[in-house]
Amino acid sequence: MNPFDHVVPMRTEELHHVPPAQSARNRFADAAIPQNPWMAKNDFGSPHQDSWCSESVSLDGPVSDNLLLIKQRNPFGYTPNMVCNSQNQMVGIALDYASSQFWVVVFDENCNLISGTPAGKRTSNTFGGGYFYLDNNDNTIVVQENRIVSYPTANVQPKEGDIYELEPKWESLDIIELVTGSGHGNSLYSALPVWDHNRPNLYWCLIAGNYDYENYPDSTLRNQAWMAVVEINPSDGSTTLISAERLENQWNNNTFAVDAKGAYIVTNGLDSEGACTEGYLWAFGLEGNNITVRWKTLYKNAGYLKPGQKNIGSGTTPTLTILEDGTELVGITDNADPRLNVVVCNRADGSIISETPCFATMRSADEASLIGVGDSFVVENNFGHYPTWPFSQLVPNGPGMALIRINPQNAEQPDEQVWELPDMHFYAMNMLCRGSGIIFAHTCDWSDDISSSKGGMYYISAIDSFNGRVIWNIPLGRGVNYCHEYGGIYFNRNGDLYIGTNRYLIAIKNFRRLVEKP
């Protein structure tokens, strides 16, 4: 039985009275993330919030005691990733599971859809092709069927009664064919602009490689990963290959982070015996027109596909931070056994500073990127997360969230687990609002009798980043329609919160009653 066979409401609005979301001590209010010159303003330009993939914004978020919950049915499918243009319109990539069709969708601050544009099809079980960002002119830059495409999303005017398509501003050549000489057998996973003020049209291109997960454990590596840089002329889309680096025996299923020195990716990989134990965290640079491997660091790995995961190795996009003394860090999780580690490296040379084990023995895995700001990283447990469409997960995934603090000056103990939430269950990427110190998370509860047949009850939760205290849970609904399988939580320029579930676009807004003047 398809869970969508029953009637679901097109739109609902509910007012929730909750405790104000106030941190006992906000340690992040003064933190700032450097701005990539060719991306939209931090907080709004990337599915990972910024070029450093900090999973944090400078905003407060929905923190008042009266919050308006809007649920708008989304005909274009699941929308895991979003950005926000300067007109306070949300832009996202939606995926229709039934047709494997990606869509660029634009909607207003009240979740009213304005535009829906087909943007290629998913060709494997990964989200490759669904990554995008907003450039410094508020154009949406999408990876689409191995090309990079620009859509004009700076100010999408609504048309009465009509959800319409956008015409591309430009479209690149086939990047796979340009790099590998063949347009088949590999996929362009994501692209981000090179952080160079003097070269505005350069793009890092991550080519995923192809590991045959469908036949696991009898899988094979069909194609290698690549890192490439291309130049695209925005007047006509003409594309020039600047440089490319083949990553031998490696493949990828994550996007990447960029700073002024280069790009950072994490790969899964094969050792000399063909076992999946040799994945790396990489740092690339661009010297003139040549890609350089600045360093690569081997990380620990269980070597097998943990239950509910999409990667044998790390499932996290690298997260960049900087300490008060100027030490630059990059963090991932490694999916090692018997417990995963939060792995933090020095960005200068790739040396490992700390490996912090988290969560239950034989019950830990993570495919949601770390929140990372300053000396702190927040990790969640996704062990046993099965997004098996079209059924809701009927048993709990592994619980847990923890905050890790890093101090490289303490050679004997450079890491400290400050707090842990051992009993909550989390889905996808959670986000920190640095202005308020509140972590907003997508959570689920399976404690009642009908969860095993109807699915769990899904929530948006507000958590104090200082001590892990849960301040409130706002229920979204039960079962697959209300599940946010992967992707993130996003905010507009008012600090309103947005999330896509399998059936809905959802907003949580600070509610302000209009007072009529006498």
N, C-alpha and C positions, 0 to 999 in steps of 0.2 A: 504493500500500500504506500503510495506516495504521500508524505505528510502535507503536501500542498493541495491535496484533493479537497480538503475542507475549506470553507470560506474564511478568509482572513480579512480584517478591516483594511480599507485603503489608507485611512489616516486617523490617528487619535492624538489628542492633546490632554495631558494630565498635569495637575499642579501637585508638587510634593513639598511638604513642610519638613525640613531636616535641620539638624544642628549646623550652624555655620562651620565651614571647613577651615579651621584655623590650626596651624602648626604650633606645637609647644615651643619649638625653636627652629626657625627657618635658617638653615645654614647656606642656602643657595641664592638668596635674593640679589647679591651683588655679582654673581658669576655672569660672565659674558662669553659668547662663542664668536670667534672671528668670522667675518663675512666673505664668502666666495664672491668675487666681483661679477661673475656671470650667472649667478642665481638670484632669485627673488629674495627679499629680506628674510633673514633667519626667523624661525617660528612658522613660516608660511610657505616655503618654497620646495620642500622635499618631504616624501613619505617618512623619512627619518628625521624630519624637522630642520636639518641644516646639513652642510657639507661634511661636518664632523660626525654625523649620525649620533648625536648626543641623546636622542629620544627625550629631549627637554625643550621647553619654551620659556621665554621670559615673562609670560603672562600669569595672571592669578588663576584663571579657569572659573568654573561655576562654583562659587564659594559662599553664596548668600544662603539665608535660611528658607527662602522660597525659590524653588526651581521648577521650570516648565519643561516637561518631557514631551517631545514631539516624535511620533513614529509615522513615517511616510512610506507606503509601499513603493518599492523600486522595480519597475518593469525591466530594467536592464541587467538585473542580476546582483551578484555580491560585489560590494565596493570596498575593498580592504584598505586602499591607499588614497589619500586626499592631500590637496594643498589649498591655499586661499589667496585669491588675487586682491589687488588694492581696492576693488569695488565691493569687498566683503562677500564675494561669490565663492563657493566651494567648487573645486574641480577634482574629479576622481577618475580612476580607471575601474570600470565594472567588468565582471566576468559572468556571462550567461553559461552556466554549467552544461545545460542541455545541448547548446550549439557550439560550445567552446569559443564563443565570440567575445572579444574584448570591445569595450565601449569607452570613449571619453565622454563623461557626463559632467554637466554644469548645473548647479542648483543654488538657490538663494539661501539667505540665512535662516529661513523657516522651512527648508527642505523642499521647496517647490521646484520641480525640475524645469530647466530652461532649454537645455540642449543635450542631445545624445548622438554621438558620431561613431560608427564602426571603425575599429582600430586594429584590424588583424585578428588572427585566431591563435589560440593556444595549441601547440603541437605536441606537448608531452605532459607528464604529470607535475611539472614544475610551474612556477609563476613567471618564467622567462617570457618576455614580451609584455608583461604587465607593469613594468617599472617605468617611471617617468619623473620629471621635475618641472618646476616653473622657473623660467629664465628671468634675467634682470629686466625684461620688458613685459613680464607677465604672460609670455607665450608658453604653452605646454609643450614640452619636448618629450616625445614618446618613442620607446622602442617598439617597432611594429613590423613584424614579419621580416626580421633581419635588416631593417632600415631604421634610420632615425628620422622622425617626422615632427614638424613644428605646426601647432594649431594656434590660431589667434584667440586667446582666452583672457585678454586684458580687461574686456568689458563686453560681456555677452548679453545683448539686449533681448529681453523676453518678447515673444510674439504671442499675441492673445490666442489661447486655445491650441497652440502648436509647439511641440517639442521638435526642434529642427536640427539638421546636421551642419557642422562647420566644414569649411574648405581649408585644406592645408595651406600654410604659407610657403613651405618648401618640404622636399623629401630627398633624403640622401640616396646614393647608390646602395646596392646590397653589400653590407659590410662583410658578411661571411665570404662572399665571392671575392671581394677586394683583398681580404687578408689571406684566405686559404687557397684561393684559385678555384673553389667549387662552391656553388650555391646550395649544396645539399649536405645533410648529415651532421650539421652543427647548428648552434643557435646563438644569436646576439642576446645576452641576458639583460644587460643594462648599460647605460651611458651617462657620464657626468662631465661637466666642462673642466678642462685643464685650468688650474688656478694660476693664471698668468695675466696680469693687467695689460700687457702689451700684445697679447695674442687672443683675440676674442672668439675665434671660430674653431678652436681645437677641442676635441672630445676624447676622453678616455673611453674605450670600448671593451667591455668584459665579455668574452666569448666563452660559453659555459663548458664546452666539451659534452660528452654524452656517455653516461654510465647507465647500463641497462638494469635499473632498479626493478622493472616489471617482472623480471625472471629471478629476482633474488631468492635464494643465495647463489644460484647459478648465473651470476651476472658477469658481464664483460665490459671493459672500457672501450667504447666504440670510437670516440674522438677525444682529442686532447683539448684542454683549455688554452686560451690565448689572452694576452693583454695587448691592446693596440691603441694607437692614437691616430685619429683622422682629422682632416681639416675640411669643413663644409662651407661653401659659398652660400650665404643666405639669400642671395638674389635669384639663384637658379637651382640650388641643391647639389651643384657639382661637388664631387668628393675626391679628396686626395689622401692616399695612405701615407702617413708620415713615418710610422715605425710600428713593428709588431714583435712580440716575444711569445714563443711557444712554451707552454709549461708542461714538460714531459711527464706523462703518467699521472696527470692531475685533472680534476674536473671540479665544477663549481655549481652551487645552487643557492647563492646569496649575492646581494649587491655589494657595494663597496663604499669606502669613505675616501675623501679627498682633502688634503691641506695644501699649503703653499709649496711644500716640498715634493708632493707627488700623490700617489694613490695607494690604498691599502686594501688587500683582498685576503680571504681565507679560502683554501682549497681542500678538498679531500683527495687522497692519492693512494697509489699502489706501491708497495715495497718490492724488493728484488724477487721475492717469492710469489708475487701477485696478490698478496693479502692487502686489505684496505686499512693499512696502519700508518701510512706515510703522507699525512697532510701537512700543509705549511700555512703560516701567516706570512704574507709577502708585503714588502714595501718597494714600490717602483718610483723612479724619477724620470724626468724628461730633460736631457742635456742637449740643447740645440734641437736636432731632429732625431735623436736616438733615445729609445727607452732603455733605462738602466735598472737592473735589479739591485737596489740599495742594500737589501738584506732579505733573507728568508729564515724563518724560525720554525723548527719542527715542534708540533704540539702532541701531547698524549691523546690516545684515541682507543676506544673500546675495540674497534676493528670489526664490529658487526652492526647491523641496523637495529637500533633499539626500538621497542614497541611504540608505534605511533609516530615515528620520526620520518623525515624525508631525506636525511643525510646520514651516512655512516660516520663521518667525521663531524666537525663543528657545524652547527646550524645557524651561527650568528654572523651578522654583518659586523665588521670591526667598528669599535667605538673609540673616538679620540678624545682625550682630555689633556689638561695642563695643570701642573701644581703651582702653588704660589711662588716657589723658587725657580720656576721656569722649566722644570723637568717635564718633558712631553711624553705622554703615555698612550698606549693603545691596548684595548681589552677585547677578549672574546671568551666564549666558553668552549671546552674541548670535547665534551661528551665522553670522557674517559670512564673506566670502570675501576673500582666498584662505585665511585661517586664522580660526578662531573666536577671540574675545576673552573673557577674564574681565573683566567690566565691574563696577567697584565705584563706588558713588555715596554721597554724603553724605546720610544719612537726613533731615537738617534741611531741605534745600532741593532735593535731587535732582541737584545738580551732580556731574558725572563726575570722580572722583578719578584713576582709572586705567583703561586698556584694555590688557590684556596678551595678546598673541597666543600661541596654544599649538598644538602638534602639527604634523603634516606639511601642507605646502601642498597645497590641494585635497583633503585627506583628513582633515578635522576636522569634528566635529559633536558635540553634547552634548544629551541629553535626561534626564540624571541630575542632580538638584540638587546644588549645591556643598556640600561640607562647609565650614562656616564657624565659626571660634572666634577671638575676639580679632582679631589682625592677619593671620590666615592663612586662606586658602581653598584647598581641594583640588578639582581638576577632573579628570574622566576623559573619554576619547574614546569615542564611540558610533557613529562614522561607519560606514555600511554594516551597521547592526544590523537584521536582517530577522526579526522575530517572526512568520513566516508559518505559522500553524497549518494542518495538524498536522505540518509538517516541521521538522526541526532545521536551523539554519543550517549549511550544508555548506562554507562558506568563511569565513575570518576577517573579523571586523569590524576597523575601524581601531584600532591600539593606542595606549596612552599614558595616563599619569596624571602630574599635576604639582602641586606645592605652591607657591602664590604668597603672598608676604608684602607687606603694604601699609604704607607710611609716608607719610601725607599731608604731613608737615612737610618732606619732601624734594621741593620743587617740580619740580626737574629730573628726578628719577627716583623717583616715588612707589611703584613696584612692583618686585619682585624675584622671579624664578623661582628658588626655593631648590633644588629637585631635580625630576627627571623620571624616570619609569619608561617608557622608550620602546618596550619590546618585549612588554609584557603586554597582554592583551585583557580588557576589563571589561564587565560587564552590570549595568544597573540601578544603584540608589543604594548606594554603599558607606558605611560608618559608622565614625566615630572613637570609640574608648573613651578618654575623657579621663583616667580613672584610671590607665591603663597606657600611654597614648600610642600604642596600636596601632590601625591602620586594618584593619578586616575587610572583605574584598571578595569578590565572586562573579566568578571568572575562568574562562577557557577556553583550551585548547591544541589546535591543529589540526596538530601537527607530524608525526603518524604517517600511514601510508599509507591507513588506513581512514576517516580523518576526512571525506574528500570524499564517502563513501557512507553512513557511519553517524553522522556528526556528530562534533563535538569532544568532548574530555574536560573535564568541568566540575569546578571546585574551589571550596572556600572557602580564601582566602589571608589570611595575617597579615602586615602590612606596617608597618614602623617609620615613624611619622609624622615623625621627626626627619630621616631621610636617604633614605627610600624603599627601604630594604633589605627584601627578601622573606625572612621568617623561616621560614615553612612553607606548604605547599600540602596540603590534605587532599582527596583525590579523592571526588567525589560519585557520578559515573557518566558514561556516554557518551550523547550524543544528547539528543533533545527532552525525554525524561522528566525530565532532571536540570537543565534550563535554567531559570533565573530571569530571565524576560524583562524585567520592570520591577518597580518597588516597591523595598523596602529590606531591610536586615538588622536584626534586632531582638533584644532581650535581656529575660530575666526578672529578678526581683529577686535571684537568685543570681549574675547575670552570665552565665548560660548563653545561647548564641546560637541564634537561630531564623531560618529562611528557608523560603519556599515555592517549590517548583519546579512545573513543569507536571504532575507526577504525585505529588509527595511533600510532606509536612511533614518538615522536617529540623531536628535539634537537634545542637549540639556543646556538650558539657558537660564541665566540669572533673571528672575522674574521681577519686573518693576511695575507696580500698579500705576495706571495713569490717573492723576488727580485733576479733576476738573476745576478750573478757576471760577470763583464766584462771579 
